[in-house]
Amino acid sequence: MKNCSNIKRFLLFQLPYIFYISILIFWFYNTYSENEPINYIALVIAMLVFIQFVFQNKFAGASLGAIGVALSLFFLFSFLSEYKDVETGSLLMVVGLIIASLSLVMGLVMTISSLTSYPDKRKRQ
């Protein structure tokens, strides 16, 4: 039963941060590998999410989650508005919708878990 509780704690509190950090690192690496200028925006946002992952501030977690939800809704609606215009590249559309939907879910989980109850670091030790 304790193992199930640890998995639930991981899914609620740490998986959204890992998801967003991995997306941001992929974005940074993608622009870097195409010989474009260094993407400082992705690097700074990834560092901010990583700092939040380490220190786990309640207000910052809720703020990052709300920003993630807002951006995910924007991307989701932009994909849906372009759905009729795309004749080829349906795989790209499916992958984009999956990433936007997962990002929306992760943002909601991050916001709700930050606002309701946050794990106390002192209890873990």
C-alpha positions in Angstrom: 0.0 0.0 0.0 2.9 2.3 0.7 4.3 1.7 -2.8 1.0 2.9 -4.3 1.2 6.0 -2.2 4.7 6.7 -3.5 3.6 6.3 -7.1 0.6 8.6 -6.5 2.9 11.2 -4.9 5.3 11.0 -7.9 2.5 11.3 -10.4 0.9 14.3 -8.7 4.0 16.3 -7.7 6.9 15.4 -9.9 5.8 14.1 -13.3 4.5 17.5 -14.5 7.8 19.1 -13.8 9.7 16.3 -15.6 7.3 16.6 -18.6 7.8 20.4 -18.9 11.6 20.2 -18.4 11.9 17.5 -21.1 9.8 19.5 -23.6 11.9 22.6 -22.9 15.2 20.7 -23.2 14.0 19.2 -26.5 13.0 22.7 -27.8 16.5 24.0 -26.8 18.3 21.1 -28.4 16.2 21.3 -31.5 17.1 25.0 -32.2 20.7 24.4 -31.2 21.1 21.4 -33.5 19.8 23.3 -36.5 22.7 25.8 -36.2 20.4 28.6 -35.1 21.3 31.0 -32.3 21.1 29.7 -28.8 17.5 29.7 -27.6 17.8 31.5 -24.3 14.1 31.6 -23.7 13.8 27.8 -23.6 17.0 27.6 -21.4 15.7 30.2 -18.9 12.3 28.6 -18.7 13.7 25.2 -18.2 16.0 26.5 -15.4 13.0 28.1 -13.7 11.0 25.0 -13.9 13.9 23.0 -12.6 14.4 25.4 -9.7 10.7 25.0 -8.9 11.1 21.2 -9.1 13.9 21.3 -6.5 12.6 23.9 -4.1 8.8 23.4 -4.6 7.3 26.8 -3.7 3.5 26.6 -3.5 2.9 30.0 -5.2 5.4 29.4 -8.0 4.1 25.9 -8.7 0.5 27.2 -9.0 1.8 30.1 -11.3 3.8 27.8 -13.5 0.8 25.4 -13.8 -1.6 28.2 -14.7 0.9 29.5 -17.3 1.2 26.0 -18.6 -2.6 25.6 -18.9 -2.9 28.9 -20.7 -0.2 28.1 -23.2 -1.6 24.6 -23.7 -5.0 25.9 -24.4 -3.6 28.4 -26.9 -1.7 25.6 -28.7 -4.6 23.2 -28.6 -7.0 25.8 -30.1 -4.4 26.8 -32.7 -4.1 23.1 -33.7 -7.8 22.7 -33.9 -8.3 25.8 -36.0 -5.7 24.6 -38.5 -7.1 21.1 -38.7 -9.4 21.8 -41.7 -6.6 23.5 -43.7 -4.1 20.7 -43.4 -4.3 18.1 -46.2 -1.0 16.3 -45.6 1.0 15.8 -42.5 -1.8 14.4 -40.4 0.8 12.6 -38.3 2.3 15.9 -37.4 -1.2 17.1 -36.4 -1.8 14.0 -34.2 1.5 14.4 -32.4 0.9 18.1 -31.9 -2.5 17.5 -30.5 -1.2 14.8 -28.2 1.6 17.0 -26.9 -0.8 20.0 -26.4 -3.3 17.7 -24.6 -0.7 16.2 -22.3 0.7 19.6 -21.6 -2.8 20.8 -20.6 -3.3 17.8 -18.3 0.1 18.3 -16.7 -0.5 22.0 -16.2 -3.9 21.2 -14.5 -2.2 18.6 -12.3 0.6 21.0 -11.4 -1.9 23.8 -10.5 -4.3 21.6 -8.5 -1.5 19.8 -6.6 0.2 23.1 -5.8 -3.0 24.7 -4.5 -4.3 21.7 -2.5 -1.5 20.1 -0.6 2.2 20.2 -1.1 4.6 17.6 0.2 6.6 18.7 3.2 10.3 18.1 2.8 10.8 17.7 6.5 8.4 14.7 6.6 10.3 12.8 3.9 13.6 12.8 5.8 
